[in-house]
Amino acid sequence: MKLYDYLDSGNGYKVRLTLAQLGIACDWEERDILRGATRTPEFLARNPNGRIPALELDDGTCLAESNAIIWYLAEGSPLVPDDRLLRAQVLQWMFFEQYSHEPYVATPRFIVKHLPVDSPRRAELPDRLERGRAALAVMERHLTAHRFFVGERYTLADIALYAYTHVADQGGHDLAPYPQLRAWLDRVASQPGYRPLMARPAARAVR
Amino acid sequence: MKLYDYLDSGNGYKVRLTLAQLGIACDWEERDILRGATRTPEFLARNPNGRIPALELDDGTCLAESNAIIWYLAEGSPLVPDDRLLRAQVLQWMFFEQYSHEPYVATPRFIVKHLPVDSPRRAELPDRLERGRAALAVMERHLTAHRFFVGERYTLADIALYAYTHVADQGGHDLAPYPQLRAWLDRVASQPGYRPLMARPAARAVR
């Protein structure tokens, strides 16, 4: 398998973390999203939506969408519960992450970290940060009664939500008002096989 | 089970359509999202993210996020493939729907249909419609070579993408440039057990 990725991407990091924690080897190729390297005809043939991460399987099939990729990798492992309701709850938090969290936690970080200081997209920040705080408050409320997001143990729901939450400050979010969330970040970072966001994989293997 | 819903919601419609096609009975209660009926303390205790649809199970557990709800309902049925890769591809399109499609196809419809003509949110329409056209083009390209989104048969991926695509014109999208997509809409609407978006369920049962 080969993962097309961008090192600073939290969505890519979800896949790298899952691969590492499951002990799965995978080739790794970085694509510079800031220079359009995911919008070339050659890349669009792999993922017509023009985004990393994309996982190319040995038969050439290419799987897109970070949360679908980690589901593919982790089904049958302890990261995906066997119970039908718990599995749906993992997906619930993963869809929450993509719809109510990522655009308001990850996108501000992208704007602040990668766009020019005078980018017109800075005008989006007040609204995005307000919605981001709403998402962080939903997480804080849940974690007041739970150690992890689903089933009181570490699952893909935690990986999906950790990826951009733990670097939310880089987009202008202040995590001080969320003590339960900060304690959960520490619990995730102490899981076996944890690796940090910016740990560059060898080109030959993520493991 | 009881579904908290809003009749005009495409996200709610995904659940109604799945229930109908699987022949599952379910109580139904409408919440007026335009009057804040999903942001009351009583509703937030069910879904802290304050959104419909939410499915309350017989033990009181409440499941949120439309795509997680239909996954819960349909696992083990023909709407979710048995094969691991096909299952991940269904999820790929469902995450595509929530991240790259819904905000740019459903939200314009909400702005046009439910907000005042002088709402400041109308200023969002040009950008949202442009991104929506990109999502529709990705679908059109895929459907040029496929009858359905995954495995050449009707799955949850089709239900998730159909819900807002078939009413995209109500938000200002023109589907004329997407002939493969329009043919696919017809194929979905001819599936056994199909029901239209605005078919109001009896309060006692969706079936």
Interface residues (C-beta under 8 A of the other chain):
Chain A: P48 N49 L57 T61 L63 A64 E65 S66 N67 A68 I69 W71 Y72 E75 R84 L85 R87 A88 Q89 L91 Q92 M94 F95 F96 Q98 Y99 S100 E102 P103 V138 R141 H142
Chain B: P48 N49 L57 T61 L63 A64 E65 S66 N67 A68 I69 W71 Y72 E75 R84 L85 R87 A88 Q89 L91 Q92 M94 F95 F96 Q98 Y99 S100 E102 P103 V138 R141 H142
